[in-house]
Structures are given as C-alpha cells and as structure tokens.
Amino acid sequence: MKGAEVMPYLLDLRFNKDEGWPKGWTIVDKINAYQHRVLDYSIAYYLFNRSIVADGRYDELCRYLVRLQRSFEEEAKKTVWWYAFHDFTGETGYHLWERLKEHHKTQIYNGIHSKLEYLGILN
C-alpha cells in the first residue's frame, strides 16, 4: 500500500468533531491521541524517511492539537506526552523524538515501525 491508500488507516482520528470518539473519552484522552498521532507522523518522517500523510493534513492536525492544548491547558498538562509537547507550536515535529523518554522512544518507534511494515511501506 502506498500514498493515499495508507491514509485512511493512519488518519482515523476525527478533526474538529466531537462525534466518533469512544464513549467516555475525556479531553485528556483526546489530546493524548492527537499527540500520539503527531509523534507517529513525525517519527515516520524524520526517522524512517517516510511521508505517510499529506503536508496539509499534518498541518491541520498540528493546528488542532495546538488549539486543544491552549484551550484545555490544565487537562493537557495531564497527558502522557506533555513533557514533549509543552511548548509545541505545530511548526515542526523534528524536536519531539529527542525529547522523548527512552521507554516512550521504544514504544513509539516499535509502533510506527510495525504500522509501516504492515502497510508495506518499509522495504
């Protein structure tokens, strides 16, 4: 699977919508999910040299995440990834990898590697 075929699998988060989330998810859960998605896309791009989402879609995700984190600052501070995203502006995800704790690096790396391998993106 290449290009646009990959996107539906990796773009299952709904932007700017309240519907479609698992019942009972809090704003903290949602921010965590968006942060994790930004990490996935950034790691795929910067470590695996794979662009798995269109630039415009990535920018949309980042802008929405930044708005969520600003609108719900106290909740955002409770997220798993806050230490890496505390000053995230959405302009780039380049620095995120270096900020991650080692166990989170392993988790994210293995997760995105498995997704890319499953989708046939890695050679």
C-alpha positions in Angstrom: 0.0 0.0 0.0 1.3 3.4 -0.9 0.3 7.0 -0.8 -3.4 7.7 -0.5 -4.2 4.1 0.3 -2.2 4.4 3.5 -4.0 7.5 4.7 -7.4 6.0 5.8 -5.6 3.6 8.1 -3.4 6.2 9.7 -6.0 9.0 9.7 -8.7 7.6 11.8 -8.8 10.5 14.3 -11.6 13.0 13.6 -10.5 16.6 13.3 -12.7 19.4 14.7 -15.5 17.0 15.5 -16.9 15.6 18.7 -18.6 12.6 17.2 -16.7 9.4 16.5 -14.7 9.2 19.8 -15.1 6.1 22.0 -17.7 6.7 24.6 -16.3 8.0 27.9 -13.2 9.6 26.4 -12.1 12.7 28.2 -10.4 15.7 26.8 -7.2 14.3 28.2 -7.7 11.1 26.3 -8.4 13.1 23.1 -5.3 15.3 23.5 -3.2 12.1 24.2 -4.5 10.6 21.0 -3.6 13.7 18.9 -0.2 13.9 20.5 0.4 10.3 19.8 -0.6 10.8 16.1 1.8 13.7 15.7 4.5 11.6 17.2 3.7 8.7 14.8 3.8 11.1 11.7 6.9 12.9 12.9 8.9 9.7 13.6 7.8 8.2 10.3 9.1 11.3 8.5 12.3 12.1 10.4 13.5 8.6 11.4 12.1 6.4 8.6 12.2 9.0 5.9 8.5 8.2 5.0 5.9 10.8 4.5 2.7 9.0 5.3 0.3 11.9 5.4 -0.1 14.9 3.2 1.6 18.1 4.5 -1.8 19.9 4.7 -3.3 17.1 6.7 -0.4 17.1 9.1 -0.6 20.9 9.5 -4.3 20.6 10.2 -3.7 18.0 12.9 -1.0 20.2 14.5 -3.1 23.3 14.4 -6.0 21.5 16.0 -3.7 20.0 18.7 -2.2 23.4 19.5 -5.7 24.8 19.9 -6.8 21.9 22.1 -3.7 22.3 24.3 -4.2 26.0 24.7 -8.0 25.8 25.3 -7.6 23.0 27.8 -4.2 23.8 29.3 -4.7 22.1 32.7 -6.0 19.0 31.0 -3.1 19.0 28.5 -0.7 19.0 31.4 -2.1 15.6 32.5 -1.3 13.9 29.2 1.3 11.2 28.8 3.3 13.3 26.3 3.0 16.7 27.9 6.7 16.9 28.7 7.5 16.7 25.0 4.6 18.9 23.8 4.6 21.6 26.5 5.7 24.3 24.0 4.6 22.7 20.8 3.7 25.3 18.2 2.8 22.9 15.4 5.5 24.3 13.1 7.6 21.1 13.2 7.8 17.8 15.0 11.6 17.5 14.4 12.5 18.0 18.1 9.9 15.6 19.5 12.0 12.5 19.2 14.9 13.9 21.1 12.6 15.0 24.0 11.0 11.6 24.5 12.0 9.4 27.4 13.7 6.2 26.4 10.7 3.9 27.2 8.5 6.2 25.1 11.0 6.2 22.3 10.9 2.4 22.2 7.1 2.4 22.3 6.6 4.9 19.5 9.4 3.5 17.4 8.2 0.0 17.6 4.6 1.1 17.0 5.2 3.1 13.9 7.7 0.5 12.6 5.0 -2.1 12.9 2.4 0.0 11.1 4.8 0.9 8.3 5.8 -2.7 7.9 2.2 -3.9 7.9 1.3 -1.4 5.3 4.2 -2.4 3.1 5.9 1.0 3.3 9.2 -0.3 4.6 11.5 -2.1 2.2 
